[in-house]
């Protein structure tokens, strides 16, 4: 793939969401970072029932279906 882009999210130590994220990630057997990425991806993808467009390669498939931007 390409270079990695990093976003930083900060919570106050008193926010209960922190414990909820840790607990849910533990239940799923993933890191909190992976859980957050999964949540963002689920929200951004929406409830589309549209069929996928075939691609010549896996990368082409991901570009054609909106998961990756084309290489520059």
C-alpha positions as CSV (number, residue, x, y, z in Angstrom):
1,X,0.0,0.0,0.0
2,X,1.2,3.6,0.5
3,X,2.5,5.5,3.4
4,X,0.5,5.4,6.7
5,X,-1.7,8.3,7.8
6,X,-2.2,8.7,11.5
7,X,-5.0,10.5,13.4
8,X,-4.8,11.2,17.1
9,X,-7.9,11.0,19.3
10,X,-7.8,12.2,22.9
11,X,-10.2,11.4,25.7
12,X,-10.3,12.8,29.2
13,X,-9.4,10.1,31.7
14,X,-12.8,10.5,33.3
15,X,-14.7,9.7,30.1
16,X,-16.5,6.3,30.4
17,X,-16.0,5.7,26.7
18,X,-12.4,4.8,27.4
19,X,-13.4,1.8,29.6
20,X,-16.1,0.8,27.1
21,X,-13.6,0.8,24.2
22,X,-11.1,-1.3,26.1
23,X,-13.7,-3.8,27.2
24,X,-15.2,-4.2,23.7
25,X,-11.8,-4.5,22.1
26,X,-10.9,-7.2,24.6
27,X,-14.1,-9.1,23.9
28,X,-13.3,-8.9,20.1
29,X,-9.7,-10.0,20.7
30,X,-8.4,-6.8,19.0
31,X,-6.6,-3.6,20.1
32,X,-8.5,-0.5,20.9
33,X,-7.0,1.1,17.8
34,X,-8.3,-1.7,15.6
35,X,-11.8,-1.3,17.2
36,X,-11.8,2.4,16.5
37,X,-10.8,1.8,12.9
38,X,-13.5,-0.8,12.5
39,X,-16.1,1.6,13.9
40,X,-15.1,4.4,11.6
41,X,-15.0,2.1,8.6
42,X,-18.5,0.7,9.4
43,X,-20.0,4.2,9.7
44,X,-18.4,5.6,6.6
45,X,-19.4,2.6,4.5
46,X,-23.0,3.0,5.4
47,X,-25.7,0.4,4.5
48,X,-25.1,0.2,0.8
49,X,-26.5,-2.9,-0.9
50,X,-24.8,-1.9,-4.2
51,X,-23.0,-4.7,-6.0
52,X,-19.3,-4.5,-6.2
53,X,-17.4,-3.8,-9.4
54,X,-15.0,-6.5,-10.5
55,X,-11.3,-5.5,-10.9
56,X,-8.3,-6.9,-12.8
57,X,-6.3,-7.2,-9.6
58,X,-7.1,-6.9,-5.9
59,X,-5.8,-3.3,-5.8
60,X,-7.9,-2.5,-8.9
61,X,-11.0,-4.0,-7.2
62,X,-10.4,-1.9,-4.1
63,X,-10.0,1.3,-6.1
64,X,-13.1,0.6,-8.2
65,X,-15.2,-0.1,-5.1
66,X,-14.1,3.0,-3.1
67,X,-11.8,1.3,-0.6
68,X,-8.5,2.8,-2.0
69,X,-7.7,5.9,-3.9
70,X,-5.8,5.4,-7.2
71,X,-2.0,5.5,-7.1
72,X,-0.6,8.8,-8.1
